[in-house]
């Protein structure tokens, strides 16, 4: 599968809130670093992170663009509430080995009426 194929599958599973199937897209020792938060290492920890996030908010990812260069894929996305972001996916042997996402956490929390942490 190409990085673009894997990202398209990622979006389908993300929109279905299927944490277990999403986790299977990752290598056993993968790292998912959503920049507003600490990196998460390992497929099981990534699955747990998705489960927690899907329990907190109803999220949808609409593809704006997908770019691909060798073993890297880049997803530019938006959601129905107006939040925008992008994600970078490094792929090896048809698995995500590294993911980094950029999005505005404060806007996300406010849009989903979730508590905003105090400093």
C-alpha positions as CSV (number, residue, x, y, z in Angstrom):
1,X,0.0,0.0,0.0
2,X,1.2,3.5,-0.7
3,X,1.3,6.2,2.1
4,X,-1.8,7.8,0.3
5,X,-3.7,4.5,0.5
6,X,-2.9,4.1,4.2
7,X,-3.9,7.7,5.0
8,X,-7.2,7.1,3.2
9,X,-7.8,4.0,5.2
10,X,-6.8,5.9,8.4
11,X,-9.5,8.5,7.7
12,X,-12.2,5.9,7.1
13,X,-11.4,4.2,10.4
14,X,-11.0,7.5,12.3
15,X,-14.4,8.6,11.1
16,X,-15.9,5.3,12.2
17,X,-14.2,5.8,15.7
18,X,-12.7,2.3,15.4
19,X,-9.7,2.6,17.7
20,X,-8.8,-1.1,17.4
21,X,-8.7,-1.1,13.6
22,X,-6.8,2.2,13.6
23,X,-4.2,0.8,16.0
24,X,-3.6,-2.1,13.5
25,X,-2.4,0.5,11.0
26,X,0.6,1.2,13.3
27,X,3.8,-0.7,13.7
28,X,4.2,-2.3,17.1
29,X,6.7,0.3,18.2
30,X,5.1,3.3,16.4
31,X,5.1,6.8,17.8
32,X,2.1,9.1,17.4
33,X,3.0,12.7,18.4
34,X,0.1,15.1,18.3
35,X,2.1,18.3,18.9
36,X,-0.3,19.8,21.4
37,X,0.3,16.7,23.6
38,X,3.0,14.3,24.6
39,X,4.1,11.6,22.1
40,X,2.5,8.2,22.6
41,X,4.7,5.1,21.9
42,X,3.5,1.6,21.0
43,X,0.5,0.3,19.2
44,X,-1.4,-0.6,22.4
45,X,-0.9,2.9,23.9
46,X,-2.0,4.4,20.6
47,X,-5.2,2.3,20.6
48,X,-5.9,3.4,24.2
49,X,-5.3,7.1,23.2
50,X,-7.8,6.8,20.3
51,X,-10.4,5.0,22.6
52,X,-10.1,7.8,25.2
53,X,-10.4,10.6,22.5
54,X,-13.4,8.9,20.8
55,X,-15.2,8.7,24.2
56,X,-14.6,12.4,24.8
57,X,-15.8,13.9,21.5
58,X,-17.4,13.0,18.3
59,X,-14.7,13.7,15.7
60,X,-14.8,13.7,11.9
61,X,-11.9,14.2,9.5
62,X,-12.6,15.6,6.0
63,X,-9.7,15.2,3.6
64,X,-8.6,18.5,2.0
65,X,-5.3,17.2,0.5
66,X,-3.1,14.2,0.6
67,X,0.5,14.4,-0.5
68,X,3.0,11.6,-0.8
69,X,6.8,11.5,-1.1
70,X,8.5,8.1,-1.0
71,X,7.6,6.6,2.4
72,X,5.9,9.8,3.7
73,X,2.3,10.9,3.5
74,X,0.9,14.3,4.5
75,X,-2.8,14.8,5.3
76,X,-4.3,18.3,5.3
77,X,-7.7,18.0,7.0
78,X,-10.7,19.9,8.4
79,X,-13.6,18.9,10.5
80,X,-17.3,19.9,10.3
81,X,-16.9,22.4,13.1
82,X,-14.2,24.3,11.3
83,X,-11.0,23.0,13.0
84,X,-8.1,22.5,10.5
85,X,-4.9,20.6,10.9
86,X,-2.3,18.5,9.1
87,X,-0.6,15.2,9.8
88,X,2.6,13.7,8.7
89,X,2.8,9.9,8.4
90,X,6.0,7.9,7.9
91,X,5.2,4.4,6.5
92,X,7.4,1.3,6.6
93,X,6.2,-2.2,5.5
94,X,2.6,-0.9,5.1
95,X,2.4,0.3,8.7
96,X,2.6,3.8,10.2
97,X,5.9,4.0,12.2
98,X,5.7,7.7,13.0
99,X,2.9,10.2,12.9
100,X,3.0,13.9,13.9
101,X,-0.1,16.1,13.9
102,X,-0.6,19.8,14.1
103,X,-3.9,21.3,15.2
104,X,-5.1,23.9,17.7
105,X,-6.0,22.2,21.0
106,X,-7.7,25.2,22.6
107,X,-10.0,25.5,19.6
108,X,-10.7,21.8,19.7
109,X,-11.6,21.9,23.5
110,X,-13.9,24.9,23.1
111,X,-15.6,23.5,20.0
112,X,-16.4,20.2,21.8
113,X,-17.3,22.0,25.1
114,X,-14.5,20.1,26.9
115,X,-12.7,21.6,30.0
116,X,-9.9,24.0,29.2
117,X,-7.0,23.2,31.5
118,X,-5.6,26.0,33.7
119,X,-1.9,26.7,33.7
